[in-house]
Amino acid sequence: MTLVDSIRSGDRLALARLLTQVENDTPEGRQALDQIFPYTGRAHLVGVTGAPGTGKSSLVNQLALHYRKHEQKRIAIVAVDPTSPFTGGSVMGDRVRMRDLAGDPDVFIRSMASRGSLGGLAHTTAAMTQVFDAAGFEIILVETVGAGQAEVDIARLAHTTLVVEAPGMGDDIQAIKAGILEIADILVINKADHSGVENTERSLRGMLELAHPVRRVFRHHGQSMVMEAPKENREENIWIPPIQRTVATEGSGITELAEAIATHAQHLRQSGDWARRERARLESELEALIQDSLTAQFRADVSQERYNEILSQVVGRQISPWEATRNLLNGRHP
Amino acid sequence: MMERKIRVLVAKPGLDGHDRGAKVVARALRDAGMEVIYTGLRQTPEMVAEAALQEDVDAVGLSILSGAHMALVPRIIELMIANGQGNVKIFLGGIIPDEDVSKLKELGVAGIYGPGASTEDIVRDIFAAFSQEK
């Protein structure tokens, strides 16, 4: 039996080993990715991102439990944790919050260190999800590293992105900054039993209204002024991110959150956004691979001596970095 | 292609709730450049074996202070062999009486560390176990 047949027939050891090959980007891993690719494109990829301590792992745990109990779907979880920039090591603790899922053969949890990647995912996270997709997992939950403001790679990978907030994690100005809130398909306020939940919801709602103007009434010194929404926003197929409160430690709000995720998937399919996102996602993956390959090819063509020589000229201010690049690219075979 | 990192599962099987030692070891292995997956407290042997399988680890570090090591460790080894992971190295920390040490080593435990063991020794032994393999 080939490796691909093994993982498609549910061999968990073969799957675990293939995931390692793919994570390490080995020749065997790449070859397997070529073979499994025709079987991918079926799973619903759900990204879960948010600041450290907002409860992402607990939420993933509860969502997976919900899907197992009510929909009997096969669930894969990829949990990314940061790699130390100093030692290259990592401690991954997401499984601590996912102990409820142990013993279920239709749930597969894999921890992944970010290995120097900065966008909230590891370099090979997308490829790992393809392996799970080909292995027949129907929902793949991808949990990013605790993300702040700019770790938005997950939006390119996932069909549906949940941004998890918790009360007391920032004021109104955080809500109007660019970045992580903009990528949300669903906003989750976890720890909704904590005080300050009203304020958090109000500032998130305010942010959404600015981003998705529908019809607003401005009130200013007692005068009311009605503003109609821009024409393109009034169409039916604009998705306005819902705000869902949850308490992941108790499991409350999870059914509603799962419904919102299903509604979003339905919206993506009806509006044609699913196909558009798939195209954009595969395009960005292709771009990244082209860049990697060109860089590798360039490194193979240009000797280290020549590279160091040109670098010294740049350091000595004899030539600019742009000129150095031109020299290196034109004179690849000196 | 990236370098192969040593992946280690650090687990606390059994019922004692004292995981300071496990966390110190996890941290030391991280500082040595390893990728450590920590499971948390009160794991059954089945949970440990399942996590080791899903994470495709190279080594499993067990911390047991309850005295139940002669029940837990053989069961974990048995389950891991059944899963096809007989080659994964097992390290054990805790309060292990001398007469049990030799029995556990016969079962294939690669290293056993009692109170006062240094994290440097643990890190060195794990690296040594993998340099022999290559």
HADDOCK unambig.tbl for C-alpha pairs under 7 A between the chains (distance, minus, plus):
assign (segid A and resid 13 and name CA) (segid B and resid 53 and name CA) 6.37 0.50 0.50
assign (segid A and resid 16 and name CA) (segid B and resid 53 and name CA) 6.71 0.50 0.50
assign (segid A and resid 16 and name CA) (segid B and resid 54 and name CA) 5.47 0.50 0.50
assign (segid A and resid 16 and name CA) (segid B and resid 55 and name CA) 6.50 0.50 0.50
assign (segid A and resid 16 and name CA) (segid B and resid 56 and name CA) 5.46 0.50 0.50
assign (segid A and resid 17 and name CA) (segid B and resid 56 and name CA) 6.14 0.50 0.50
assign (segid A and resid 24 and name CA) (segid B and resid 1 and name CA) 6.26 0.50 0.50
assign (segid A and resid 24 and name CA) (segid B and resid 2 and name CA) 5.29 0.50 0.50
assign (segid A and resid 24 and name CA) (segid B and resid 3 and name CA) 6.98 0.50 0.50
assign (segid A and resid 24 and name CA) (segid B and resid 4 and name CA) 6.47 0.50 0.50
assign (segid A and resid 25 and name CA) (segid B and resid 1 and name CA) 4.94 0.50 0.50
assign (segid A and resid 25 and name CA) (segid B and resid 2 and name CA) 6.29 0.50 0.50
assign (segid A and resid 26 and name CA) (segid B and resid 1 and name CA) 5.39 0.50 0.50
assign (segid A and resid 87 and name CA) (segid B and resid 31 and name CA) 5.62 0.50 0.50
assign (segid A and resid 87 and name CA) (segid B and resid 32 and name CA) 6.55 0.50 0.50
assign (segid A and resid 87 and name CA) (segid B and resid 33 and name CA) 5.06 0.50 0.50
assign (segid A and resid 88 and name CA) (segid B and resid 33 and name CA) 4.85 0.50 0.50
assign (segid A and resid 89 and name CA) (segid B and resid 30 and name CA) 4.34 0.50 0.50
assign (segid A and resid 89 and name CA) (segid B and resid 31 and name CA) 5.94 0.50 0.50
assign (segid A and resid 89 and name CA) (segid B and resid 32 and name CA) 6.62 0.50 0.50
assign (segid A and resid 89 and name CA) (segid B and resid 33 and name CA) 3.70 0.50 0.50
assign (segid A and resid 89 and name CA) (segid B and resid 34 and name CA) 4.59 0.50 0.50
assign (segid A and resid 89 and name CA) (segid B and resid 35 and name CA) 5.23 0.50 0.50
assign (segid A and resid 90 and name CA) (segid B and resid 30 and name CA) 5.10 0.50 0.50
assign (segid A and resid 90 and name CA) (segid B and resid 34 and name CA) 6.46 0.50 0.50
assign (segid A and resid 90 and name CA) (segid B and resid 35 and name CA) 4.72 0.50 0.50
assign (segid A and resid 90 and name CA) (segid B and resid 36 and name CA) 5.87 0.50 0.50
assign (segid A and resid 91 and name CA) (segid B and resid 26 and name CA) 6.77 0.50 0.50
assign (segid A and resid 91 and name CA) (segid B and resid 30 and name CA) 6.09 0.50 0.50
assign (segid A and resid 91 and name CA) (segid B and resid 35 and name CA) 6.15 0.50 0.50
assign (segid A and resid 91 and name CA) (segid B and resid 36 and name CA) 4.67 0.50 0.50
assign (segid A and resid 91 and name CA) (segid B and resid 37 and name CA) 5.86 0.50 0.50
assign (segid A and resid 91 and name CA) (segid B and resid 38 and name CA) 6.90 0.50 0.50
assign (segid A and resid 92 and name CA) (segid B and resid 36 and name CA) 5.97 0.50 0.50
assign (segid A and resid 92 and name CA) (segid B and resid 37 and name CA) 4.69 0.50 0.50
assign (segid A and resid 92 and name CA) (segid B and resid 38 and name CA) 6.03 0.50 0.50
assign (segid A and resid 93 and name CA) (segid B and resid 37 and name CA) 6.12 0.50 0.50
assign (segid A and resid 93 and name CA) (segid B and resid 38 and name CA) 5.12 0.50 0.50
assign (segid A and resid 93 and name CA) (segid B and resid 39 and name CA) 6.64 0.50 0.50
assign (segid A and resid 95 and name CA) (segid B and resid 39 and name CA) 5.50 0.50 0.50
assign (segid A and resid 96 and name CA) (segid B and resid 38 and name CA) 6.98 0.50 0.50
assign (segid A and resid 96 and name CA) (segid B and resid 39 and name CA) 5.00 0.50 0.50
assign (segid A and resid 96 and name CA) (segid B and resid 40 and name CA) 4.81 0.50 0.50
assign (segid A and resid 102 and name CA) (segid B and resid 47 and name CA) 6.00 0.50 0.50
assign (segid A and resid 103 and name CA) (segid B and resid 47 and name CA) 6.84 0.50 0.50
assign (segid A and resid 108 and name CA) (segid B and resid 54 and name CA) 6.56 0.50 0.50
assign (segid A and resid 109 and name CA) (segid B and resid 54 and name CA) 6.37 0.50 0.50
assign (segid A and resid 110 and name CA) (segid B and resid 54 and name CA) 6.11 0.50 0.50
assign (segid A and resid 110 and name CA) (segid B and resid 55 and name CA) 5.60 0.50 0.50
assign (segid A and resid 111 and name CA) (segid B and resid 55 and name CA) 6.71 0.50 0.50
